[in-house]
Amino acid sequence: MTSISDSQPATQVLPAEGSRRGLRRIVRFRTRRQRLAFRIGVAVVAVWLVVGGVLVYQASQGGKQITAYFSETIGVYPGSTVRVLGVPVGTVDAVRPVGGEVEVTMTLNRGVAVPADAQAVVVAPSVVADRYVQLTPAYTGGPQIASNAVIPLSRTAVPVEVDQLYSALNQFMKELGPAGVNKNGALSNLIKTGAANLSGNGAALRSMITEYSGLSKTLGSGSSQLFGTISNLALFTGMLKTNNSQVQLAEQQLAQVSAFLASDRTDLAGAMSTLATALGQVAAFIQSNRSLLKSNVSKLAAVTSLLVQERDSLAEALDTVPLAADNVVNAYDAATRTLDGRGDLNELCLGSAKVRAELGCAGTTTSAAVAGTSASGPAGTVPLTSADKTKLPPLPLPTVGPVYGTPQAVLAGAHQ
């Protein structure tokens, strides 16, 4: 066998023996480096094959599969997109009718979060564009929809079709036509009447719209007060709810009053009629005596003015009259039918010498004084000592100054 140096080609191709000679080739590596590189290349290819297989497996497994039921699915087919906020997140797998509903099976991409109570809506971007299924609302937190979950018909919606819109408009026009409300010309008469009412009232209509705009601005500027009123009304209704028993009691009492008035409505009507007659007579009296009433009112104003000026005296009289009346009651003797009282008039003259002289009381030192009158008391009297005062009967008025008495009275008191 011929040897091959390192400068020669790295491999040598030898013909295979046997019947397949010339067709079979054998590759031989002459160096360890070449064999190592070959092995590394094979390992890298194997790793890539494994990773690709895993990715293909995961892609084949897909994400969550959910089912939704619609009343109809015009324009939705297997392969249509499933979106959230307009972003594709899955595809439609199957569309098949089930009774009076349409079952749509969808698969979401892996990792897509959808709320557990999500709704499904068929969206038509335009008249001719393909439709897709929109899941709403977008996930912001909370429980997520589970795999194999079902969205019922109550949580799905479909757009109104153009032919349905045309059909509704056609039916509406028929109802307004000769076979409908305008069968007897009612609609025509309404239009004519409206035209007649609006004719020449353009300025008034414009003013009304302007005023309405001003009202809207006023409500807008006073929105806080309006909302405050609504809040207070809510508090009021809450209070009524809290005091429901008292409200019911008030309603029952009001019903009883209403029943009482209803039972006496004849008497009440008679009283109202009599009151109306009396009011008529009063009005006639005032009309015929207007000047006299005016004069009396003027005089009454003078009297009331005088009362206002003397209100202090009136207040004092009101304070003392009860005491005076009580004293009169206590002084009245029912047996003799007399008012009994006891007083010493001299007590009123026992003040200063000037007062006694002005009153002409005895005991004053004047040129007209009677001879024999004491300079300090009435004639024929002597002053009483403190011991003598204790023997006197109760006096109706308190004493002022010295107390005088006759010698006989003093002596009689000393013998008691």
C-alpha positions in Angstrom: 0.0 0.0 0.0 1.3 3.4 -0.9 1.7 5.9 2.0 0.3 9.4 1.8 2.0 12.3 3.3 0.3 15.3 5.0 0.7 17.4 1.9 -1.4 15.0 0.0 -5.2 15.0 0.0 -6.8 14.3 3.3 -8.8 11.3 2.0 -8.2 8.4 -0.3 -11.0 6.9 -2.3 -10.5 3.1 -2.9 -12.7 1.0 -5.1 -14.8 -1.4 -3.2 -14.5 -5.1 -3.9 -17.3 -7.3 -5.2 -20.1 -6.7 -7.6 -20.6 -3.1 -6.5 -17.1 -2.1 -7.2 -16.9 1.4 -8.5 -20.2 2.4 -6.9 -19.2 2.3 -3.3 -16.8 4.8 -1.9 -15.1 4.7 1.5 -13.9 7.9 3.1 -11.0 7.6 5.5 -9.6 10.4 7.7 -5.8 10.3 7.9 -5.4 12.7 10.9 -6.9 12.9 14.5 -7.9 16.6 13.9 -10.0 15.6 11.0 -11.8 12.9 12.9 -12.4 15.3 15.8 -13.9 18.0 13.5 -16.1 15.4 11.9 -17.4 14.2 15.2 -18.1 17.8 16.4 -20.0 18.5 13.2 -22.1 15.4 13.7 -22.9 16.4 17.3 -24.0 20.0 16.3 -26.3 18.6 13.6 -27.8 16.2 16.1 -28.4 19.0 18.7 -30.1 21.1 16.0 -32.3 18.2 15.0 -33.3 17.7 18.7 -34.1 21.4 19.2 -36.1 21.5 16.0 -38.0 18.4 17.0 -38.9 20.0 20.3 -40.0 23.2 18.7 -42.1 21.3 16.1 -43.7 19.3 19.0 -44.5 22.4 21.0 -45.9 24.1 17.9 -48.0 21.0 17.2 -49.3 21.0 20.8 -50.5 24.7 20.6 -52.1 26.8 23.4 -55.5 26.7 25.1 -58.5 25.6 23.1 -61.8 27.3 23.8 -65.3 27.0 22.3 -67.8 29.8 21.7 -71.4 29.7 20.5 -72.8 32.4 18.2 -76.3 33.0 16.7 -74.6 33.1 13.3 -71.0 33.3 11.9 -71.2 34.9 8.5 -67.7 35.5 7.2 -66.0 33.3 9.8 -64.2 30.2 8.6 -61.5 27.8 9.8 -58.3 29.7 9.7 -59.8 33.1 10.6 -57.9 34.9 13.2 -58.7 35.4 16.9 -57.7 38.8 18.2 -57.4 40.8 21.4 -57.5 44.6 20.9 -56.9 43.9 17.2 -53.8 41.8 17.8 -53.9 38.2 16.5 -53.6 35.8 19.4 -55.0 32.6 17.8 -56.9 31.0 15.0 -60.3 29.4 14.4 -60.1 25.6 14.1 -63.7 24.6 13.2 -67.1 26.2 12.6 -70.1 23.9 12.7 -73.9 24.4 13.4 -75.3 22.9 16.5 -79.1 23.2 16.7 -80.0 26.8 16.4 -76.5 28.0 17.3 -73.1 27.9 15.6 -70.2 26.3 17.5 -66.8 27.9 16.9 -63.7 26.1 18.2 -60.6 28.3 18.6 -57.0 27.8 19.7 -55.1 30.5 21.4 -51.3 30.9 21.1 -49.2 29.6 24.0 -48.8 32.2 26.7 -51.8 34.4 25.7 -53.8 35.5 28.8 -57.5 35.9 28.5 -60.0 36.7 31.4 -62.1 33.8 32.6 -65.3 35.8 31.9 -64.2 37.0 28.4 -66.8 37.7 25.7 -66.5 36.8 22.0 -67.5 39.2 19.3 -67.5 38.7 15.5 -66.0 41.9 14.0 -66.4 43.1 10.4 -63.6 45.7 9.7 -65.4 46.6 6.5 -68.1 45.4 4.1 -65.8 43.2 2.0 -62.9 42.4 4.4 -62.6 39.1 6.2 -64.1 38.9 9.7 -62.4 37.8 12.8 -63.3 36.8 16.4 -62.5 39.4 19.0 -62.1 38.4 22.7 -62.9 41.2 25.1 -61.9 42.7 27.5 -58.1 42.5 27.5 -56.6 40.7 30.5 -55.5 43.0 33.3 -55.5 40.5 36.2 -57.5 37.9 38.0 -58.5 34.4 36.9 -57.6 33.3 33.3 -59.8 31.3 30.9 -59.0 27.6 31.2 -58.4 25.2 28.3 -61.6 23.7 26.9 -63.6 26.6 28.4 -67.0 27.4 26.8 -68.2 30.9 26.1 -72.1 30.7 26.0 -74.4 32.5 23.6 -75.2 35.1 26.2 -71.6 36.3 26.1 -71.2 36.5 22.3 -72.3 39.0 19.7 -72.4 39.3 15.9 -72.6 42.4 13.8 -75.8 43.5 12.0 -75.7 42.5 8.4 -76.3 44.9 5.6 -79.3 43.0 4.3 -80.8 43.0 7.8 -80.4 46.8 7.9 -82.0 47.2 4.5 -84.8 44.9 5.6 -85.4 46.9 8.8 -85.4 50.2 6.8 -87.8 48.7 4.3 -90.2 47.5 7.0 -90.0 50.9 8.6 -90.9 52.7 5.4 -93.7 50.3 4.8 -95.1 51.1 8.3 -95.0 54.8 7.5 -96.6 54.3 4.1 -100.2 54.0 2.8 -100.4 50.5 4.3 -99.3 51.7 7.7 -99.8 54.7 9.9 -100.5 56.9 6.8 -103.4 54.8 5.8 -105.9 57.5 6.6 -103.5 60.4 6.0 -102.5 60.7 9.6 -98.8 61.1 8.9 -99.4 63.6 6.1 -101.6 65.6 8.4 -98.9 65.5 11.1 -96.3 66.8 8.6 -98.6 69.5 7.4 -99.5 70.6 10.9 -95.9 70.6 11.9 -95.0 72.7 8.9 -97.8 75.2 9.7 -96.7 75.5 13.3 -93.1 76.0 12.3 -93.9 78.5 9.6 -92.8 81.9 10.7 -91.4 80.7 14.0 -87.9 80.2 12.8 -86.6 83.1 15.1 -88.5 81.7 18.1 -87.1 78.2 17.4 -83.6 79.6 17.1 -84.1 81.5 20.4 -85.3 78.3 22.0 -82.3 76.4 20.8 -80.0 79.2 22.0 -81.7 79.3 25.4 -81.3 75.5 25.6 -77.6 75.9 24.9 -77.4 78.4 27.7 -79.2 76.0 30.0 -76.7 73.3 29.1 -73.8 75.6 29.8 -75.4 76.6 33.1 -75.9 73.0 34.1 -72.3 72.3 33.0 -70.8 75.2 35.1 -73.0 74.1 38.1 -72.3 70.4 37.7 -70.8 70.3 41.2 -73.9 71.7 42.8 -76.1 69.5 40.7 -74.1 66.4 41.7 -74.2 67.7 45.3 -78.0 67.9 45.1 -78.1 64.4 43.7 -75.8 63.1 46.5 -78.0 64.8 49.1 -81.1 63.2 47.4 -79.3 59.9 47.6 -78.7 60.5 51.3 -82.4 61.5 51.8 -83.6 58.3 50.1 -81.2 56.3 52.2 -82.6 57.9 55.3 -86.1 57.0 54.1 -84.9 53.5 53.6 -83.4 53.4 57.1 -86.6 54.8 58.6 -88.9 52.7 56.5 -91.1 51.8 59.5 -91.7 55.4 60.4 -92.4 56.3 56.8 -95.0 53.5 56.6 -96.5 54.7 59.8 -96.7 58.2 58.4 -98.3 56.9 55.2 -100.9 54.9 57.3 -101.7 58.0 59.3 -102.0 60.1 56.2 -104.4 57.4 54.8 -106.5 57.6 57.9 -106.7 61.4 57.6 -107.6 61.1 54.0 -110.3 58.5 54.8 -111.6 60.8 57.6 -111.8 63.8 55.2 -113.4 61.6 52.6 -116.1 60.4 55.1 -116.8 64.0 56.1 -116.5 65.5 52.6 -120.0 66.8 52.7 -119.5 68.7 55.9 -116.1 69.9 54.7 -117.7 71.1 51.4 -120.3 73.0 53.4 -117.7 74.5 55.7 -115.7 75.6 52.7 -118.8 77.1 51.1 -119.6 78.9 54.3 -116.1 80.1 54.6 -116.3 81.5 51.1 -119.4 83.3 51.9 -117.9 84.7 55.1 -114.8 85.8 53.2 -117.0 87.6 50.7 -118.8 89.4 53.5 -115.5 90.4 55.1 -114.3 91.7 51.7 -117.6 93.7 51.3 -117.3 95.1 54.8 -113.7 96.2 54.2 -114.6 97.8 50.9 -117.5 99.8 52.4 -115.6 100.8 55.6 -112.2 101.4 54.2 -111.8 105.0 55.5 -113.0 104.1 59.0 -110.7 101.1 59.1 -107.8 103.3 58.0 -108.6 105.8 60.7 -108.8 103.1 63.4 -105.6 101.6 62.3 -103.9 104.9 62.5 -105.2 105.4 66.1 -104.2 101.9 67.0 -100.7 102.8 65.8 -100.7 105.7 68.2 -101.8 103.4 71.0 -99.3 100.8 70.3 -96.6 103.5 70.1 -97.6 104.7 73.6 -97.5 101.1 74.9 -94.0 100.8 73.4 -92.9 103.9 75.2 -94.4 102.8 78.5 -93.3 99.2 78.3 -91.0 99.5 81.3 -94.0 100.7 83.4 -96.2 98.0 82.1 -93.5 95.4 82.9 -93.2 96.7 86.4 -97.0 96.7 86.8 -97.2 93.1 85.5 -94.6 92.2 88.1 -96.3 93.9 91.1 -100.0 93.2 90.2 -99.9 89.5 91.2 -98.4 90.4 94.6 -101.1 93.1 95.1 -103.8 90.8 94.1 -102.5 88.1 96.5 -102.4 90.7 99.3 -106.0 91.7 98.6 -107.1 88.1 98.7 -105.3 87.6 102.0 -106.9 90.8 103.5 -110.4 89.9 102.5 -112.5 88.5 105.4 -115.3 86.4 103.9 -117.2 86.3 107.2 -117.6 90.0 107.5 -117.1 90.7 103.8 -114.5 93.4 104.5 -110.9 94.0 103.7 -109.0 94.0 107.0 -105.7 95.8 107.5 -103.7 97.5 110.2 -101.3 100.3 109.9 -99.8 103.3 111.8 -100.1 106.4 109.8 -97.6 108.1 112.0 -95.0 105.7 110.5 -95.3 107.6 107.3 -94.3 110.8 109.1 -91.2 109.6 111.0 -88.8 110.4 108.3 -86.6 113.6 108.3 -87.8 116.8 109.8 -88.1 118.3 106.3 -90.4 115.5 105.2 -92.5 115.8 108.4 -92.8 119.5 108.0 -93.9 119.1 104.3 -96.5 116.5 105.3 -97.7 118.5 108.3 -97.0 115.7 110.7 -96.9 116.1 114.4 -93.6 116.5 116.1 -92.1 119.1 113.7 -90.6 122.2 115.2 -92.5 124.9 113.5 -94.1 128.2 114.7 -97.5 126.5 114.4 -96.5 123.7 116.7 -99.0 123.0 119.4 -97.8 123.8 123.0 -96.9 120.7 125.0 -95.8 118.7 122.0 -92.5 116.9 122.4 -89.7 118.0 120.2 -88.9 114.4 119.3 -92.3 112.8 118.9 -96.1 113.4 118.9 -97.7 115.2 121.8 -98.5 113.0 124.8 -96.1 110.1 123.6 -92.9 108.8 124.9 -90.2 106.8 123.0 -90.3 103.1 123.5 -87.3 101.1 124.6 -86.2 97.9 122.9 -87.8 95.8 125.6 -91.1 97.7 125.1 -90.9 97.1 121.3 -90.9 93.4 121.8 -94.2 93.6 123.6 -95.9 95.4 120.7 -98.3 93.4 118.4 -97.0 92.8 114.8 -97.0 95.9 112.7 -98.1 95.8 109.0 -95.1 97.9 107.9 -91.5 97.9 109.1 -90.6 100.6 111.6 -88.5 103.7 110.5 -86.7 105.6 113.3 -87.8 105.7 116.9 -91.2 104.2 118.0 -93.5 106.3 120.3 -96.4 105.3 122.4 -98.6 106.7 125.1 -97.6 106.3 128.8 -100.7 104.3 129.4 -99.8 101.8 126.7 -96.3 101.5 127.9 -97.5 100.9 131.4 -100.1 98.3 130.3 -97.4 96.6 128.4 -95.1 96.5 131.4 -97.8 94.7 133.5 -98.2 92.0 130.8 
